[in-house]
Amino acid sequence: MADKVNIVYIGSKPVKKDTVCGTRLIFKKNQPVPVDADLATRFLDYPKVWIAEEDLESVLKAQEKAAKAAEEARLAREEAEKQAEFDANMVVIVDGDEVDLGKYNTNQLTTFAEAHDLEIEGPKKPLPEFKKKVRDAFRALADNGEGEE
């Protein structure tokens, strides 16, 4: 009888049935299973699915590190999406009412800026940039507690 070698299933499923060697062995995730040495080499030809038991600790650390990096990337992506949505939003709150500056033309924006004593520097064209300047100036004024009186 051939020597036995412990191999470990590290795939994504909680339980994996052997479909590679036809042994009908059942592998539970991250638990070693003894297999014949000649079959172990066939299993180990799939390093993303099966590994030798002695490699388990390093693989688990690598998986944990990858999961942590993926979580950080997800959080950064969500924060960037939230910031992009905030930057694209042209709505400001004036006296408890929502005002969409995105619908205003240049003259309306100029009147809005003058009515709220906003100091807008630079040209009024292109209009999308002017809208952002007015919105940002009003938000800065509102953050100081002066804009919503």
VEXNUPA-982993 format. One line per field, with one value per residue (C-alpha): x, y, z. Coordinates in steps of 0.05 Angstrom, whole numbers. Example, Ala and Ser with C-alpha at 12.3 -4.5 7.8 and 13.67 -1.06 7.14 Angstrom:
BEGIN
east: [246;273];
north: [-90;-21];
up: [156;143];
END
This chain:
BEGIN
east: [0;25;43;-10;-2;-48;-77;-124;-181;-176;-228;-290;-341;-350;-347;-315;-326;-266;-279;-206;-182;-250;-238;-305;-269;-304;-260;-282;-252;-185;-185;-131;-151;-102;-95;-47;18;9;-59;-34;8;-53;-92;-33;-33;-90;-56;-116;-159;-114;-49;-4;-21;45;27;-41;-19;16;-43;-92;-50;-47;-123;-135;-88;-123;-191;-168;-141;-206;-246;-202;-209;-285;-288;-244;-287;-351;-322;-300;-370;-402;-355;-369;-444;-437;-395;-446;-504;-522;-577;-569;-615;-640;-686;-707;-723;-681;-655;-625;-571;-562;-626;-603;-575;-519;-564;-602;-536;-509;-573;-569;-497;-512;-574;-531;-470;-427;-359;-348;-281;-266;-307;-380;-365;-365;-431;-420;-357;-394;-450;-398;-366;-433;-453;-386;-387;-458;-442;-381;-425;-477;-424;-404;-476;-488;-525;-591;-617];
north: [0;69;121;171;246;296;348;405;433;510;526;570;516;491;419;391;322;295;300;300;230;196;174;201;230;288;347;397;465;475;405;355;289;231;208;160;194;179;212;271;296;297;337;384;400;448;494;541;482;434;443;401;405;438;497;509;562;605;600;619;680;699;691;733;787;785;790;849;884;871;900;962;970;962;1015;1062;1051;1064;1128;1151;1136;1174;1233;1232;1231;1289;1328;1316;1337;1410;1414;1462;1476;1548;1564;1491;1485;1446;1488;1452;1498;1450;1478;1551;1591;1642;1700;1661;1637;1708;1732;1673;1690;1763;1748;1706;1751;1697;1718;1680;1689;1674;1674;1655;1610;1551;1546;1477;1504;1567;1525;1486;1550;1578;1512;1504;1577;1568;1503;1535;1592;1543;1502;1566;1573;1636;1610;1585;1644];
up: [0;-17;35;55;48;80;32;47;5;4;-49;-41;-23;49;24;-40;-70;-109;-183;-204;-185;-180;-107;-83;-23;12;32;84;75;111;141;123;89;80;7;-28;-46;-121;-119;-78;-136;-181;-128;-118;-193;-174;-123;-118;-96;-57;-19;25;98;117;71;104;155;103;55;110;127;54;47;109;82;14;48;90;28;-10;48;50;-25;-19;35;-5;-67;-27;2;-67;-95;-37;-48;-123;-110;-61;-111;-167;-124;-137;-84;-26;32;36;94;100;25;-24;-82;-143;-169;-228;-258;-253;-311;-305;-287;-234;-204;-202;-167;-118;-102;-91;-48;-1;-2;-34;-60;-124;-157;-229;-293;-299;-358;-367;-331;-297;-264;-241;-212;-172;-147;-124;-91;-55;-32;-5;29;61;85;111;147;184;207;167;105;133;171];
END
